Amino acid sequence: MKKPELLVTPLDLTNLKDLIDAGADAFVVGEERYGLRLAGEFKKDEVKAAIDLAHENGKKVYVAMNALFHNEKVDELSDYLQILNEAGADGVIFGDPAVLMAAKEVAPNMPLHWNTETTATNYYTCNYWGRKGSKRAVLARELNMDAIVEIKENAEVEIEVQVHGMTCMFQSKRSLLGHYFEYQGKQMEVEKGKERAMLLHDKERSNKYPVYEDENGTHIMSPNDMCIIDELEEMMDAEVDSFKIDGVLQTPEYIVEVTKRYRKAIDLCADDREAYEDIKDDLLNEMEELQQDHRPLDTGFFFKETVY
């Protein structure tokens, strides 16, 4: 059986090395200026170092350029793409057609992964962007399992699905937290960046939503982490191409431990389905033990209509 790529988001170069040892096949890196909700900040020289390290170990690196670009940044895209092309990046993740147009001019052989976070919801749209030049479509997190399988069955491009981690519920380009404190006549009490994320506490539902600001605006994240380590069979049988673990707002140790368990689950599900069935509940229990008290696990939208 074909094994999906195990795609992980490292925090830094040290974490990337540990994730290679943990069994990851590929990585998403990048810098805040060009990519959305990255687990770690990789400047240009660090991107090059990450690519070199990954390639030395037979792994791949995809660079995120899926931010929402305004006019002042458009002229930078070609230069950044040329740097990534020379560094040997295995692909670029994009949502804005400006990236695709720039890539056709300066890096025509660069593989492109279409990722708009929310609008990859049917195979016609995935195939549209495939015919424009994309190699892969990153599906919206709001899809259920049946929809994912149907898309894969009809897709002309590779399909990537997030299988673990938090998801973004809301993004605004505005500095909502900073403006709120300014409105109250207070100094900004939350520094920009993921190091000091706030928690929006919904006492009625006992949910805590991480909120943070960066150069791309304000991000409100889901209160739970999705986890389908015990429900991989259907997507494996459909030959979904890539399973993503999103490590945003997590510790390097957590990402490594989660990666180890998904590596084990994927290998068993592909090579020995009976052994996977025997151990998958234990793997889920181990995942639950890794979780922070205020972040329970659930199956996201895979088996229900809404999760928040």
N, C-alpha and C positions, 0 to 999 in steps of 0.2 A: 504494500500500500504506500502511496505517496505521502510523505510527511510534510506538514506545513512548516514554513519558516517560522522560527521562534524569534520574534522581533521585540527588542527591549530598549528602554530609554535610560541611558546611564546618567549619573550626576556629574562625573568627571572622568579623567583618564584612568585613575586608579580603580574606580568602580567599573569602568569598561573592561579592564583587565580581569577583574574578579568575575564579571559576567561571562566573559569568554570561558573561564574555567568552570562556570556553573552550567554551561551548555547553550548559551544564546547563539543564534545563527547570524543575527544582523542587529544593527543599532540605528536609532534616530538621534542625531545630534544637530546642533545649530546654535545660533545666538538670537537673543530676544529681538534684536532689530529687524530680523527677517522671519522669525518663526514664532508660532503661538504655543504657549503653555508647555514649554520644554522643561524636562526634569532638571537639567543642568545647563549652564552657560558655557558654550564652547566658542571662543574667539577663533579667528581665521587660522592662527598657527596651531591651536588646539584641535581644530577640525582636521588639519593635515596630519597631525600626530595620531589622532584617532583612526584615520583612514589607514595610515601606515601600520599601526598596531593590529588593526582588524585584518588587513590583508596578509600580514605575516602569519596569522593564525587561520587563514582560510575563511574569514568572515566578511560581511558586507557592512557598509555605512551609507545611510541615506541622510541627506541634509535638508532640514526643514526651511522652506521659503513660503510658508502658508499664512503669513501675516496679511492684514488688510492694508494695501499700499495706497498712499496718497501721492500726489504729483511730486512732492519733494524727494521721494525715495525711488521713483521710477528710474531715474538716470543711474542709480547705483546697481540695479539688478544685473545689467550686462557684465559689469566689472566683477561682481560677486560670483556670478555663474562661471566666468572665465577662471577665477581662482579655484573654484570647486572642480572644474573640468581638469585643470592642470594637476590638482591634488589627487585625482583618480576617484572621486566620489562615485558610488555605485548607483546613485539616483538622487533626484531632487523632488521633494514633496511640495506641491503647490495647490493653491485654490484660485488665485487671481490669474486671468488670462494674460496679464502683462508679463508674468514669468514665462509662460509658454512662448510668447512672441519673442522675448529676449533670448530664450534658449535656442530657438530656431535660427537666430542670427549668429550667436557666438558659440553655442555648444550643441550643434544639431544632433549629435550622437548621444547626448545625455539622456538616460532613462528618466521619465517623468511619472510621478505618482500623484494622481488627482485626489485632493483631500479638501473638501469644503466643510467638513465637520457635520453638516446637517442635511445637505441636499442630495447626497448619493443614496437615493432611496428606491431606484428601479434600474433594471438592466439597460433600458433604452438610453438613459442619461449616461450610464457608465460607458456604453459603447459609443455614444456621441463623442465623449472626450477621448476615448480610445482612437477614434478615427481622426481626431485632431492631433494626436501624437502621444497620448498617455499610454504607458505600459500597464499601469495598475490603477484601480479605484479603491479608495479607502471608504468603506461603507459607514453610513450614519449609525450612531450608537443606539438610535431609537427603533431599530428594526427587530422584529421577532425572528425566531429560528427559521420558520417556514419561508419568510421573505428572503432571508439570506441564502438559503439553499436554492430557491427559485432564481435569484439573481446569478448565483454561480453557474447554474445549469445553462443560462442563456447569455452569459457574459463573453465578450471577445477579448477581455483584458484580465489580468490577474486581480484577485479579490483579497483585500486585507480586512480583518475583523478584530476589534479589540475584545480580548477575553478576560482581562483583569485590570483593576484600578478604578480610580474615580473618573467621572465624566463632567464636562462643562455644561452647566445649566443655563448660564447667562454670561454674555460679554457685552460691554459697552466701551467704546473708544474714550469715553469721558472718565475723568478721575473722580468717580462718585464718592469714594471714601474721603479723599482730600477735600472736596467741595463741601461735604457734610460737616466736617470739623471746622472748616472756615466759616460756614454759615452759623455755627454755634459760637463763633468768636474764639475758638480754641486753636492751638497749634496742631499741626498734623501729628496724630498719635500713632499712625501706622506708616512705617517706612515702606517705600516701594520695593517690590520683590517678594519672592516666595518664602524668604527666611522668617518673615514675621506675618504670616497669614492670620487674619482674624477668623473667629467662628461666629456665624450668625445663628443664634440659638432659637429654635422654634419649640417652645416648651409644650405646646399642645400636642405635637407629634413626637416629642423627644428627639428631634433631629438637630444636628449641628452642621451647618454649611460653611465650609472654608471659603473665605473671601480674601483676595489679594489684588494688588495693583502692580503693574509694570509699565514698560514703555508702550504696550499695546492697549492699555486701559484697565478696566476693572473686570475681574473674573469671579463668578460665583460657581462653586463646584458642588457636586452631588454629596449628600450626607453619608452615603454608603459606598463601598467598593464593590464593583461587580466581580464575580468569580464563577467561572463555569468549568473548573478543573474536573468536575465529576460529570460533565455533560458534553464531552468533546466528540462523541461518536458520530453524530449526524453531520457535523461540519467536516470531520475527517473523511467520512464516506463520500461527501460531496466534493472533496478535494479542494477546499478553500486553501488559498495559496499561502497566507500569512496570518499568524496569530500574534497579536500585539499585547504586551504587558506595559501599561503606562505607569511610570514611577513618579509622576509629578507629586510634590509635597510629601514624599516618602524618604526614609533613610536609606543609605546605600546598603546596609545590612538587610533591610526588609526586601529590597529589590532582588538581591542575590538569592535569598532564601526562597522567594516566590519563583524565581527563574529555575532553580534546582528542581522544584516540585513539578512545574509545568514540563520541564525537560523529561522527567521520569514519566509523567502522564502521557505525553505525546508518543514517546517511544513504545510504551506498553500498549497504548491504544492501536498503534500501527502494527506492532510485531506480535502481540499476544493479547488479543481482546479479552479473553477469559481472565488473564492476570490483571488487566486493567479494571475489569468489573469487580474483582476481589479487593482491590486496593484503593479504589477511587474515593470511597467514603472516608478512609483513613487520611488520604491526602487533603480532603476538604476539612477534616477536623484539625489537621496540622495548620492549614491556612487560617482557620478561625483563631487558633492560639497565637498567631503572629499579629493579629489585628489590634489596633488601639481600641480602648474600651468604647469610645464614642463613634467608632466607625465599623458597624456590622457589615457582614457580607450579604449580598443578594445576587440574583441572576440578571440584574439590569432589566432590559426590555425583552430578553430572549424568550420568556414564557408568559409575559403579561403586557398589558397595554401601556401602563404608566408605572414609573418608579419614583417620581417625585411630583 
